[in-house]
Amino acid sequence: MDRSAKGRGRIIFHVDMNSFYASVEAAHNPELRGKPLAIAGNVEERRGIVVTSSYEARKKGVKTTMPVWEAKKYCPELLIMPPNFPLYRQTSLQIFELLETYTPLVQPVSIDEGYLDITEDCGEKSPVAIAKEIQQRIHSEIGIPCSIGIAPNKFLAKMASDMKKPLGITILRKRELDKLLWQLDVGEMHGVGKKTKEKLHELNIKTIHDLAHANPLQLEMKLGINGRRLHDRANGRDDRPVDPDAIDEFKSVGNSTTFPEDLIDHHRINTALTNLSDSVAKRMSKKNVLSFNIQLTIRYNDRTTVTRSKKLQNPISQSADILDAAQRLFEKNWSGQPIRLLGITGQQLVDRNEATVQLDLFSFEADSRRDSLQKTIGSIRSKYGDSALLKGNQLGEDGSHKLRDEKRRGTSLDRDFLWNYKKEKE
């Protein structure tokens, strides 16, 4: 891809930090460099889970989500540290500030990766020269290794950045799909998770080549609109722009309850919060998004309205997590006055497929089970109604559905509370 590429098509970079958490720790502690290192939750417990590991550890067989005790079997000399999320966020901001010196078209998609559109910002340098400079600067100035994919669109750039790690620079052109992309297992394709892979296997689609040459109508029947989207991606088609505001593209998702009578009873208030959390979780599931911020709205009987929010360390979508955040906000901010309305809103939403969940992999297995359970409950309620599979505190003493008792109405609290990662610098 030389300078003549400019004007003929877009030049998109996907910049992906290598072993980000472990690399940040090593950058701030030179004694860790070159040693097998794992970042894990509950490091004192054998059931702790590896969040990420250095490449030295990976060479010994240590993998993400592996229990600490198992990782120690593969690598007895493994160093284990708990995560330091504030440090990781601070480092991420430094990286994106550096990237913005090359182009204003920078789109973060997670704490450790983002897209750049340098089509109009190459100057006299070639795209490869710019990529090398970015990679060298991030490594020398911030201490973090990264891999960069160069392609005419976001999907191919993402796939390219995964092809050579660490410290790789890979160009993926559409005319090279048959040589570099199509031979890969379909499960290695960005956007294809475990469940989607299973469905594709049912159609005898095993490689990306098979997907690219499959019948798009059949794929759409099996996978919905995502089937046609995956077919386009496999053929190298992706017209999504690199949008610095894309992280704000989702509106907030929320619901409120106006009570027929003012409430001060803790039990009924908790029931309302539980119902609202379930409703918000269901809507987030339909939109396939996660929330980095939960907002609670309290309107008192004198119509005074208070809104308070809690920024989360990790994005959530489960009703139990939403409820926990809402209850903490309520306990901290309720004045004791009679309540006329309660509302819960999920803000700072990110697409589940785009987001790299910076997990407390401390609870990885439990989170996986809850996610599966939440989907099952949602499916049952969609079929049989919201009164199916209620929690105990959602039932009255006579077994009636308290949602009806409270005359709940789903007033949307959707508002354009847009999130821009630049605010983190303030």
LOTORDO-395810 format. One record per residue (C-alpha): residue number from 0; residue in one letter; x, y, z. Coordinates in steps of 0.1 Angstrom, whole numbers. Layout:
// LOTORDO-395810
[torgu NUM; "A"; [X; Y; Z]],
...
// end
This chain:
// LOTORDO-395810
[torgu 0; "M"; [0; 0; 0]],
[torgu 1; "D"; [20; 30; -13]],
[torgu 2; "R"; [12; 67; -15]],
[torgu 3; "S"; [-8; 61; -47]],
[torgu 4; "A"; [-34; 44; -24]],
[torgu 5; "K"; [-45; 79; -13]],
[torgu 6; "G"; [-74; 90; -34]],
[torgu 7; "R"; [-83; 55; -45]],
[torgu 8; "G"; [-97; 43; -11]],
[torgu 9; "R"; [-95; 47; 26]],
[torgu 10; "I"; [-65; 39; 47]],
[torgu 11; "I"; [-76; 26; 81]],
[torgu 12; "F"; [-54; 15; 110]],
[torgu 13; "H"; [-65; -8; 138]],
[torgu 14; "V"; [-41; -2; 167]],
[torgu 15; "D"; [-42; -30; 193]],
[torgu 16; "M"; [-21; -30; 225]],
[torgu 17; "N"; [-3; -63; 232]],
[torgu 18; "S"; [-10; -80; 265]],
[torgu 19; "F"; [-21; -45; 277]],
[torgu 20; "Y"; [-25; -50; 315]],
[torgu 21; "A"; [7; -70; 319]],
[torgu 22; "S"; [25; -45; 296]],
[torgu 23; "V"; [14; -15; 317]],
[torgu 24; "E"; [26; -32; 349]],
[torgu 25; "A"; [60; -40; 333]],
[torgu 26; "A"; [63; -4; 319]],
[torgu 27; "H"; [59; 9; 355]],
[torgu 28; "N"; [81; -17; 371]],
[torgu 29; "P"; [112; -25; 351]],
[torgu 30; "E"; [119; -56; 373]],
[torgu 31; "L"; [89; -73; 357]],
[torgu 32; "R"; [102; -69; 321]],
[torgu 33; "G"; [110; -101; 304]],
[torgu 34; "K"; [94; -122; 331]],
[torgu 35; "P"; [63; -145; 330]],
[torgu 36; "L"; [36; -123; 345]],
[torgu 37; "A"; [-1; -128; 349]],
[torgu 38; "I"; [-28; -103; 360]],
[torgu 39; "A"; [-54; -121; 380]],
[torgu 40; "G"; [-83; -116; 404]],
[torgu 41; "N"; [-84; -132; 439]],
[torgu 42; "V"; [-46; -138; 437]],
[torgu 43; "E"; [-47; -153; 472]],
[torgu 44; "E"; [-72; -179; 462]],
[torgu 45; "R"; [-66; -210; 440]],
[torgu 46; "R"; [-98; -202; 422]],
[torgu 47; "G"; [-85; -168; 409]],
[torgu 48; "I"; [-87; -163; 372]],
[torgu 49; "V"; [-60; -150; 348]],
[torgu 50; "V"; [-72; -118; 332]],
[torgu 51; "T"; [-42; -115; 309]],
[torgu 52; "S"; [-6; -126; 309]],
[torgu 53; "S"; [27; -115; 294]],
[torgu 54; "Y"; [40; -132; 262]],
[torgu 55; "E"; [67; -149; 283]],
[torgu 56; "A"; [39; -165; 304]],
[torgu 57; "R"; [20; -174; 272]],
[torgu 58; "K"; [49; -193; 258]],
[torgu 59; "K"; [48; -215; 289]],
[torgu 60; "G"; [11; -223; 283]],
[torgu 61; "V"; [-6; -196; 305]],
[torgu 62; "K"; [-39; -184; 289]],
[torgu 63; "T"; [-66; -159; 297]],
[torgu 64; "T"; [-94; -172; 319]],
[torgu 65; "M"; [-72; -200; 331]],
[torgu 66; "P"; [-74; -206; 369]],
[torgu 67; "V"; [-44; -194; 388]],
[torgu 68; "W"; [-37; -229; 401]],
[torgu 69; "E"; [-36; -243; 366]],
[torgu 70; "A"; [-14; -215; 353]],
[torgu 71; "K"; [11; -223; 381]],
[torgu 72; "K"; [13; -259; 369]],
[torgu 73; "Y"; [23; -247; 334]],
[torgu 74; "C"; [46; -220; 348]],
[torgu 75; "P"; [57; -225; 384]],
[torgu 76; "E"; [78; -193; 383]],
[torgu 77; "L"; [47; -172; 372]],
[torgu 78; "L"; [44; -138; 389]],
[torgu 79; "I"; [9; -129; 397]],
[torgu 80; "M"; [-5; -94; 404]],
[torgu 81; "P"; [-40; -80; 410]],
[torgu 82; "P"; [-53; -55; 384]],
[torgu 83; "N"; [-48; -18; 387]],
[torgu 84; "F"; [-76; -3; 367]],
[torgu 85; "P"; [-69; 34; 374]],
[torgu 86; "L"; [-34; 29; 361]],
[torgu 87; "Y"; [-46; 11; 330]],
[torgu 88; "R"; [-72; 39; 323]],
[torgu 89; "Q"; [-45; 66; 327]],
[torgu 90; "T"; [-22; 47; 303]],
[torgu 91; "S"; [-50; 43; 278]],
[torgu 92; "L"; [-56; 80; 278]],
[torgu 93; "Q"; [-20; 87; 271]],
[torgu 94; "I"; [-21; 63; 241]],
[torgu 95; "F"; [-51; 79; 226]],
[torgu 96; "E"; [-37; 114; 231]],
[torgu 97; "L"; [-7; 102; 211]],
[torgu 98; "L"; [-28; 88; 183]],
[torgu 99; "E"; [-47; 120; 180]],
[torgu 100; "T"; [-15; 138; 170]],
[torgu 101; "Y"; [-17; 119; 137]],
[torgu 102; "T"; [-54; 124; 128]],
[torgu 103; "P"; [-85; 137; 145]],
[torgu 104; "L"; [-103; 106; 132]],
[torgu 105; "V"; [-95; 83; 162]],
[torgu 106; "Q"; [-122; 59; 174]],
[torgu 107; "P"; [-115; 41; 207]],
[torgu 108; "V"; [-134; 8; 209]],
[torgu 109; "S"; [-120; -4; 242]],
[torgu 110; "I"; [-93; 5; 267]],
[torgu 111; "D"; [-66; -10; 246]],
[torgu 112; "E"; [-76; -7; 210]],
[torgu 113; "G"; [-89; 18; 185]],
[torgu 114; "Y"; [-92; 28; 148]],
[torgu 115; "L"; [-76; 56; 129]],
[torgu 116; "D"; [-85; 69; 95]],
[torgu 117; "I"; [-54; 85; 80]],
[torgu 118; "T"; [-66; 87; 44]],
[torgu 119; "E"; [-63; 125; 44]],
[torgu 120; "D"; [-35; 127; 70]],
[torgu 121; "C"; [-6; 109; 54]],
[torgu 122; "G"; [14; 139; 43]],
[torgu 123; "E"; [45; 128; 25]],
[torgu 124; "K"; [48; 96; 45]],
[torgu 125; "S"; [36; 61; 35]],
[torgu 126; "P"; [10; 44; 56]],
[torgu 127; "V"; [36; 18; 66]],
[torgu 128; "A"; [60; 45; 77]],
[torgu 129; "I"; [33; 61; 98]],
[torgu 130; "A"; [24; 28; 114]],
[torgu 131; "K"; [60; 21; 123]],
[torgu 132; "E"; [64; 56; 138]],
[torgu 133; "I"; [32; 51; 159]],
[torgu 134; "Q"; [43; 17; 171]],
[torgu 135; "Q"; [78; 30; 180]],
[torgu 136; "R"; [65; 60; 198]],
[torgu 137; "I"; [39; 41; 219]],
[torgu 138; "H"; [67; 16; 228]],
[torgu 139; "S"; [94; 42; 236]],
[torgu 140; "E"; [73; 70; 252]],
[torgu 141; "I"; [47; 49; 270]],
[torgu 142; "G"; [64; 15; 272]],
[torgu 143; "I"; [36; -5; 256]],
[torgu 144; "P"; [40; -28; 226]],
[torgu 145; "C"; [12; -28; 200]],
[torgu 146; "S"; [3; -44; 167]],
[torgu 147; "I"; [-12; -24; 139]],
[torgu 148; "G"; [-34; -36; 110]],
[torgu 149; "I"; [-36; -15; 78]],
[torgu 150; "A"; [-65; -20; 54]],
[torgu 151; "P"; [-92; -2; 34]],
[torgu 152; "N"; [-118; -7; 61]],
[torgu 153; "K"; [-123; -13; 98]],
[torgu 154; "F"; [-131; -50; 96]],
[torgu 155; "L"; [-100; -59; 76]],
[torgu 156; "A"; [-78; -36; 97]],
[torgu 157; "K"; [-90; -54; 128]],
[torgu 158; "M"; [-83; -89; 113]],
[torgu 159; "A"; [-49; -76; 101]],
[torgu 160; "S"; [-38; -64; 136]],
[torgu 161; "D"; [-45; -99; 150]],
[torgu 162; "M"; [-23; -116; 124]],
[torgu 163; "K"; [11; -107; 139]],
[torgu 164; "K"; [17; -102; 176]],
[torgu 165; "P"; [35; -88; 194]],
[torgu 166; "L"; [48; -56; 177]],
[torgu 167; "G"; [34; -66; 143]],
[torgu 168; "I"; [24; -44; 113]],
[torgu 169; "T"; [2; -62; 88]],
[torgu 170; "I"; [-14; -49; 56]],
[torgu 171; "L"; [-45; -67; 44]],
[torgu 172; "R"; [-58; -58; 9]],
[torgu 173; "K"; [-91; -70; -6]],
[torgu 174; "R"; [-72; -87; -34]],
[torgu 175; "E"; [-54; -108; -8]],
[torgu 176; "L"; [-84; -122; 10]],
[torgu 177; "D"; [-80; -156; -6]],
[torgu 178; "K"; [-44; -159; 6]],
[torgu 179; "L"; [-45; -142; 40]],
[torgu 180; "L"; [-81; -144; 53]],
[torgu 181; "W"; [-102; -171; 37]],
[torgu 182; "Q"; [-82; -200; 49]],
[torgu 183; "L"; [-88; -191; 86]],
[torgu 184; "D"; [-113; -210; 108]],
[torgu 185; "V"; [-146; -191; 108]],
[torgu 186; "G"; [-142; -189; 146]],
[torgu 187; "E"; [-112; -166; 142]],
[torgu 188; "M"; [-133; -140; 124]],
[torgu 189; "H"; [-140; -108; 143]],
[torgu 190; "G"; [-177; -108; 152]],
[torgu 191; "V"; [-181; -146; 153]],
[torgu 192; "G"; [-185; -159; 188]],
[torgu 193; "K"; [-190; -194; 201]],
[torgu 194; "K"; [-228; -196; 195]],
[torgu 195; "T"; [-225; -180; 160]],
[torgu 196; "K"; [-197; -205; 151]],
[torgu 197; "E"; [-220; -234; 162]],
[torgu 198; "K"; [-248; -221; 140]],
[torgu 199; "L"; [-224; -217; 110]],
[torgu 200; "H"; [-211; -252; 115]],
[torgu 201; "E"; [-247; -264; 113]],
[torgu 202; "L"; [-247; -249; 78]],
[torgu 203; "N"; [-214; -267; 71]],
[torgu 204; "I"; [-195; -234; 71]],
[torgu 205; "K"; [-161; -241; 87]],
[torgu 206; "T"; [-138; -215; 72]],
[torgu 207; "I"; [-141; -178; 63]],
[torgu 208; "H"; [-139; -189; 27]],
[torgu 209; "D"; [-170; -210; 33]],
[torgu 210; "L"; [-187; -180; 48]],
[torgu 211; "A"; [-177; -157; 20]],
[torgu 212; "H"; [-192; -181; -6]],
[torgu 213; "A"; [-223; -190; 13]],
[torgu 214; "N"; [-258; -181; 3]],
[torgu 215; "P"; [-265; -147; 20]],
[torgu 216; "L"; [-303; -154; 22]],
[torgu 217; "Q"; [-296; -187; 40]],
[torgu 218; "L"; [-273; -169; 64]],
[torgu 219; "E"; [-299; -143; 71]],
[torgu 220; "M"; [-325; -169; 78]],
[torgu 221; "K"; [-301; -186; 103]],
[torgu 222; "L"; [-286; -156; 119]],
[torgu 223; "G"; [-309; -127; 111]],
[torgu 224; "I"; [-294; -94; 99]],
[torgu 225; "N"; [-260; -104; 114]],
[torgu 226; "G"; [-258; -132; 88]],
[torgu 227; "R"; [-258; -109; 59]],
[torgu 228; "R"; [-234; -86; 78]],
[torgu 229; "L"; [-209; -114; 83]],
[torgu 230; "H"; [-212; -124; 47]],
[torgu 231; "D"; [-202; -89; 37]],
[torgu 232; "R"; [-173; -88; 61]],
[torgu 233; "A"; [-160; -122; 49]],
[torgu 234; "N"; [-159; -107; 14]],
[torgu 235; "G"; [-140; -76; 26]],
[torgu 236; "R"; [-170; -52; 25]],
[torgu 237; "D"; [-173; -28; 54]],
[torgu 238; "D"; [-183; 9; 49]],
[torgu 239; "R"; [-184; 19; 85]],
[torgu 240; "P"; [-166; 52; 91]],
[torgu 241; "V"; [-140; 58; 117]],
[torgu 242; "D"; [-161; 81; 140]],
[torgu 243; "P"; [-146; 97; 171]],
[torgu 244; "D"; [-181; 101; 184]],
[torgu 245; "A"; [-192; 65; 178]],
[torgu 246; "I"; [-185; 57; 214]],
[torgu 247; "D"; [-215; 80; 221]],
[torgu 248; "E"; [-237; 66; 194]],
[torgu 249; "F"; [-260; 47; 217]],
[torgu 250; "K"; [-285; 66; 237]],
[torgu 251; "S"; [-291; 57; 273]],
[torgu 252; "V"; [-316; 29; 281]],
[torgu 253; "G"; [-338; 34; 311]],
[torgu 254; "N"; [-373; 30; 326]],
[torgu 255; "S"; [-392; 47; 354]],
[torgu 256; "T"; [-421; 39; 377]],
[torgu 257; "T"; [-446; 65; 389]],
[torgu 258; "F"; [-464; 52; 420]],
[torgu 259; "P"; [-501; 55; 426]],
[torgu 260; "E"; [-493; 67; 461]],
[torgu 261; "D"; [-461; 81; 476]],
[torgu 262; "L"; [-437; 55; 490]],
[torgu 263; "I"; [-416; 53; 521]],
[torgu 264; "D"; [-417; 16; 526]],
[torgu 265; "H"; [-383; 0; 520]],
[torgu 266; "H"; [-397; -33; 508]],
[torgu 267; "R"; [-419; -17; 481]],
[torgu 268; "I"; [-391; 6; 471]],
[torgu 269; "N"; [-367; -24; 467]],
[torgu 270; "T"; [-394; -42; 447]],
[torgu 271; "A"; [-396; -12; 424]],
[torgu 272; "L"; [-359; -11; 420]],
[torgu 273; "T"; [-358; -48; 412]],
[torgu 274; "N"; [-385; -45; 386]],
[torgu 275; "L"; [-368; -16; 369]],
[torgu 276; "S"; [-334; -34; 369]],
[torgu 277; "D"; [-351; -63; 352]],
[torgu 278; "S"; [-367; -41; 326]],
[torgu 279; "V"; [-335; -22; 318]],
[torgu 280; "A"; [-315; -54; 316]],
[torgu 281; "K"; [-341; -68; 291]],
[torgu 282; "R"; [-339; -37; 269]],
[torgu 283; "M"; [-301; -37; 270]],
[torgu 284; "S"; [-301; -74; 260]],
[torgu 285; "K"; [-324; -66; 230]],
[torgu 286; "K"; [-300; -37; 219]],
[torgu 287; "N"; [-270; -60; 226]],
[torgu 288; "V"; [-253; -33; 247]],
[torgu 289; "L"; [-234; -30; 280]],
[torgu 290; "S"; [-234; 0; 303]],
[torgu 291; "F"; [-205; 17; 319]],
[torgu 292; "N"; [-227; 40; 341]],
[torgu 293; "I"; [-259; 35; 360]],
[torgu 294; "Q"; [-281; 65; 369]],
[torgu 295; "L"; [-308; 66; 395]],
[torgu 296; "T"; [-337; 91; 394]],
[torgu 297; "I"; [-357; 99; 425]],
[torgu 298; "R"; [-387; 122; 424]],
[torgu 299; "Y"; [-402; 132; 457]],
[torgu 300; "N"; [-438; 140; 465]],
[torgu 301; "D"; [-430; 177; 462]],
[torgu 302; "R"; [-418; 170; 426]],
[torgu 303; "T"; [-382; 177; 435]],
[torgu 304; "T"; [-361; 154; 413]],
[torgu 305; "V"; [-327; 141; 421]],
[torgu 306; "T"; [-304; 122; 397]],
[torgu 307; "R"; [-273; 105; 408]],
[torgu 308; "S"; [-250; 81; 388]],
[torgu 309; "K"; [-223; 56; 394]],
[torgu 310; "K"; [-195; 50; 369]],
[torgu 311; "L"; [-186; 14; 368]],
[torgu 312; "Q"; [-152; -3; 366]],
[torgu 313; "N"; [-165; -28; 341]],
[torgu 314; "P"; [-195; -26; 317]],
[torgu 315; "I"; [-226; -45; 329]],
[torgu 316; "S"; [-259; -57; 315]],
[torgu 317; "Q"; [-272; -82; 341]],
[torgu 318; "S"; [-302; -72; 362]],
[torgu 319; "A"; [-285; -82; 394]],
[torgu 320; "D"; [-255; -59; 386]],
[torgu 321; "I"; [-278; -31; 376]],
[torgu 322; "L"; [-298; -36; 408]],
[torgu 323; "D"; [-267; -36; 430]],
[torgu 324; "A"; [-256; -2; 415]],
[torgu 325; "A"; [-290; 13; 418]],
[torgu 326; "Q"; [-295; 1; 454]],
[torgu 327; "R"; [-261; 16; 464]],
[torgu 328; "L"; [-271; 49; 448]],
[torgu 329; "F"; [-304; 48; 466]],
[torgu 330; "E"; [-290; 41; 500]],
[torgu 331; "K"; [-265; 69; 496]],
[torgu 332; "N"; [-289; 96; 483]],
[torgu 333; "W"; [-324; 90; 495]],
[torgu 334; "S"; [-334; 118; 519]],
[torgu 335; "G"; [-362; 98; 536]],
[torgu 336; "Q"; [-389; 119; 519]],
[torgu 337; "P"; [-419; 101; 503]],
[torgu 338; "I"; [-412; 90; 468]],
[torgu 339; "R"; [-434; 96; 438]],
[torgu 340; "L"; [-412; 82; 410]],
[torgu 341; "L"; [-381; 60; 407]],
[torgu 342; "G"; [-361; 55; 375]],
[torgu 343; "I"; [-330; 35; 365]],
[torgu 344; "T"; [-310; 43; 334]],
[torgu 345; "G"; [-280; 26; 318]],
[torgu 346; "Q"; [-257; 51; 303]],
[torgu 347; "Q"; [-224; 52; 284]],
[torgu 348; "L"; [-235; 22; 264]],
[torgu 349; "V"; [-212; 2; 242]],
[torgu 350; "D"; [-219; -25; 217]],
[torgu 351; "R"; [-214; -59; 233]],
[torgu 352; "N"; [-197; -72; 201]],
[torgu 353; "E"; [-173; -42; 200]],
[torgu 354; "A"; [-165; -40; 237]],
[torgu 355; "T"; [-136; -58; 252]],
[torgu 356; "V"; [-150; -63; 287]],
[torgu 357; "Q"; [-123; -54; 312]],
[torgu 358; "L"; [-135; -82; 334]],
[torgu 359; "D"; [-131; -87; 370]],
[torgu 360; "L"; [-123; -121; 357]],
[torgu 361; "F"; [-123; -127; 394]],
[torgu 362; "S"; [-159; -138; 388]],
[torgu 363; "F"; [-156; -150; 353]],
[torgu 364; "E"; [-173; -183; 357]],
[torgu 365; "A"; [-202; -169; 377]],
[torgu 366; "D"; [-206; -140; 351]],
[torgu 367; "S"; [-208; -166; 323]],
[torgu 368; "R"; [-235; -186; 341]],
[torgu 369; "R"; [-255; -154; 349]],
[torgu 370; "D"; [-253; -143; 313]],
[torgu 371; "S"; [-267; -176; 302]],
[torgu 372; "L"; [-294; -175; 328]],
[torgu 373; "Q"; [-303; -139; 320]],
[torgu 374; "K"; [-308; -149; 283]],
[torgu 375; "T"; [-329; -179; 293]],
[torgu 376; "I"; [-351; -158; 315]],
[torgu 377; "G"; [-355; -131; 288]],
[torgu 378; "S"; [-365; -157; 263]],
[torgu 379; "I"; [-391; -172; 286]],
[torgu 380; "R"; [-405; -137; 295]],
[torgu 381; "S"; [-407; -128; 258]],
[torgu 382; "K"; [-428; -158; 252]],
[torgu 383; "Y"; [-450; -159; 284]],
[torgu 384; "G"; [-449; -123; 295]],
[torgu 385; "D"; [-431; -103; 322]],
[torgu 386; "S"; [-449; -121; 350]],
[torgu 387; "A"; [-430; -153; 343]],
[torgu 388; "L"; [-401; -162; 366]],
[torgu 389; "L"; [-405; -134; 391]],
[torgu 390; "K"; [-382; -130; 420]],
[torgu 391; "G"; [-396; -134; 455]],
[torgu 392; "N"; [-397; -97; 463]],
[torgu 393; "Q"; [-417; -91; 431]],
[torgu 394; "L"; [-447; -110; 444]],
[torgu 395; "G"; [-473; -97; 468]],
[torgu 396; "E"; [-483; -116; 500]],
[torgu 397; "D"; [-511; -132; 480]],
[torgu 398; "G"; [-488; -142; 452]],
[torgu 399; "S"; [-500; -113; 429]],
[torgu 400; "H"; [-476; -96; 405]],
[torgu 401; "K"; [-463; -64; 422]],
[torgu 402; "L"; [-456; -48; 389]],
[torgu 403; "R"; [-494; -45; 385]],
[torgu 404; "D"; [-498; -34; 421]],
[torgu 405; "E"; [-475; -4; 415]],
[torgu 406; "K"; [-492; 5; 382]],
[torgu 407; "R"; [-458; 5; 366]],
[torgu 408; "R"; [-455; 24; 334]],
[torgu 409; "G"; [-424; 22; 312]],
[torgu 410; "T"; [-416; 58; 308]],
[torgu 411; "S"; [-384; 59; 290]],
[torgu 412; "L"; [-356; 80; 306]],
[torgu 413; "D"; [-336; 78; 274]],
[torgu 414; "R"; [-316; 110; 271]],
[torgu 415; "D"; [-285; 120; 252]],
[torgu 416; "F"; [-261; 116; 281]],
[torgu 417; "L"; [-232; 112; 256]],
[torgu 418; "W"; [-199; 98; 267]],
[torgu 419; "N"; [-167; 109; 252]],
[torgu 420; "Y"; [-135; 94; 265]],
[torgu 421; "K"; [-119; 128; 264]],
[torgu 422; "K"; [-138; 137; 295]],
[torgu 423; "E"; [-116; 113; 314]],
[torgu 424; "K"; [-88; 139; 309]],
[torgu 425; "E"; [-107; 166; 328]],
// end
